[in-house]
Amino acid sequence: MEIAMTRGRRLARGMGVTRWGVVLGAVLLARWQAPAALGVEAAKRSDVPMTRPEEALARIDGRGSAAGFTELADGSILMAYEVAGRRGPNFATSRDGGLTWSEPAAARDVDGAPLKGSGEFNVIRLAGNGVGYVGRTTDAAGLPYYLLFYRSEDGGRTWQRPIKISPPSPFGVATTNDVIFRTSSGRIILPAYGFMKQAFAGGTNLGFEQMSGRLSLGALRKGQWIGTGAHHTDPTFCWSFVYYSDDDGRGWKSSRGGEIFLWDGRTMSWSMAGEPTAVEVEPGKILMYMRTDWGRLFKSWSFDNGETWSAPTPTPLASSGAPAQLRKIPGTGDLLVVWTQVSDEEMRKGFIRARLSSAVSRTNGALWEFFQNVESILEGTRVEPGPVGFVRPEGMVYGPTDPAPERDGRYVVDLPDSYCRCSYPSAFFYRDRLLVGHTNAHYTDEDKYVMPGRLIVVPISWLYGGAKNMKPNPELRKRFPIGR
């Protein structure tokens, strides 16, 4: 069954019968009535659940979780994504720019083995009708161990045996979804990260609990406790790097010159910098953004087409511990970032991943403009970041034999029924539009936690707040050169 709702079809159905239709109808009604009936104050537009939702071309539930996209030779879009209850990637195609999709289907290689992968799917167009897919396999202990590259010469209908991208390692290695891309030289870049953590057994982190006791993060929703933790209690260390291929995915090399992680000279300690995304800003010059626990996205630069990278530094973007996506906007050459934006205060209240935002940079990432909400339960599109440093949600709960933690009551709040985690975005430009997928993790009316994914399609003009803002600003480019 194809599931989609375009703007014209929504209006034709009188805003529909879905929750989206009700919300959208209320927003439009407020907009139409505000000048005469509701007063100046009420005329202010809401950014919940989305900035200017009436401009969206489609909003599709059940698609887009951990998704990766590419355009096939016939102009259709191929999406690999996660389907609840199924292992490995599922593939679907769209022939109308992402508005409707075929039924998802799993895939097997020539030996009949299912394609590997879970939670981070990447696809890329290769020469001719070729398509590449990046998956991963695990060892007996369940640790992500090898990154694999599958090749299809017929647009994803059949797949060859995989080759190993990553060598054997005592540490885990992984990517996040939708990060593979090709530079102007033809080189394929695959941002990746390594990680190490305490030993797990039966889903319990024994080493960590032996050191610090059992710790959970959560809050009350509809009077009952729910978990809000997103790795704030996970003793994992991550570092970033890239793999690259100059022969269309047949052979792979790793970046050199050291791994990318955060170093705090004040405390003489390391901190994680993982789940990277990257974009080629100019030929041979690549910008990488990384997830951290320091309240910001951090960045690193490569000036040799991905072979070596600079030490990471903070960006001006407030962020929870969640990954982002970087893209270059076709037609303008500007940069796009889609990320989970959150303030220190919101983080402390437990709203860890409740706002998925976008912003545009006409200055090679130095300055970001045109902030929008792709999906949010919180008002506001732009969060001014606080001081660089770790912020922990206040809702800490220890085990029954441990003393209760001391908490600041200003940040211990009851969560709204609409509480969600909007994270792990994908971002794919196709012609005149952008497709954005995310986890859409939320609670149903029956209080069941689900993560079905959501795909939102918007015109490129939406990113700028309207087509009138899409004109270039040469003065900004002059003031903010890349520098090397």
Number of C-alpha atoms within 10 A of each C-alpha: 8 10 15 19 19 18 16 12 14 20 15 10 10 11 20 16 10 9 10 15 17 13 16 22 19 13 19 16 11 18 16 13 13 17 13 9 11 13 11 10 9 14 16 11 15 18 21 21 21 23 24 19 25 18 15 19 23 24 23 21 17 17 26 29 31 27 34 30 30 24 21 20 16 9 13 16 20 25 26 29 30 29 24 12 6 10 15 23 30 19 23 20 22 18 14 11 21 24 20 19 22 14 13 18 12 16 18 16 18 11 9 10 10 15 26 23 21 18 20 24 30 28 27 24 22 21 10 11 14 18 26 24 25 29 25 25 17 15 10 7 10 10 15 19 22 21 24 19 25 22 26 19 16 14 20 20 12 13 24 16 16 20 17 18 23 19 11 12 10 10 13 20 24 22 26 27 30 30 28 27 22 19 18 11 10 12 18 23 28 27 29 23 24 23 18 15 15 15 12 14 10 6 7 12 16 15 15 18 12 9 8 8 13 18 16 15 21 19 23 17 18 11 9 10 13 17 13 24 20 16 12 19 14 13 12 13 16 24 22 29 26 25 21 24 18 15 12 20 22 15 14 19 15 20 19 13 11 13 19 25 23 22 16 10 8 6 7 7 9 13 17 21 30 31 28 31 29 27 23 24 18 15 12 16 17 20 23 25 28 31 25 26 23 22 26 28 29 26 23 22 22 19 18 12 22 28 18 19 25 16 14 19 16 18 20 16 24 24 30 32 29 24 23 30 28 24 23 19 18 14 10 11 15 18 21 23 21 25 30 30 33 29 22 23 16 17 22 20 24 26 24 28 28 26 30 28 26 26 21 24 19 21 21 21 21 14 15 20 16 16 20 24 28 29 26 26 22 19 15 16 23 20 15 12 17 16 12 13 13 15 19 21 24 23 24 19 18 14 11 8 8 11 9 11 12 10 13 11 10 10 16 18 15 15 21 11 15 15 19 25 25 29 30 29 30 28 27 21 21 20 11 12 21 22 23 22 31 26 27 25 20 20 18 11 9 6 13 8 13 14 19 18 27 23 25 24 26 21 19 21 16 20 25 19 15 13 12 8 13 16 9 12 11 10 10 15 13 10 10 14 11 17 4 7
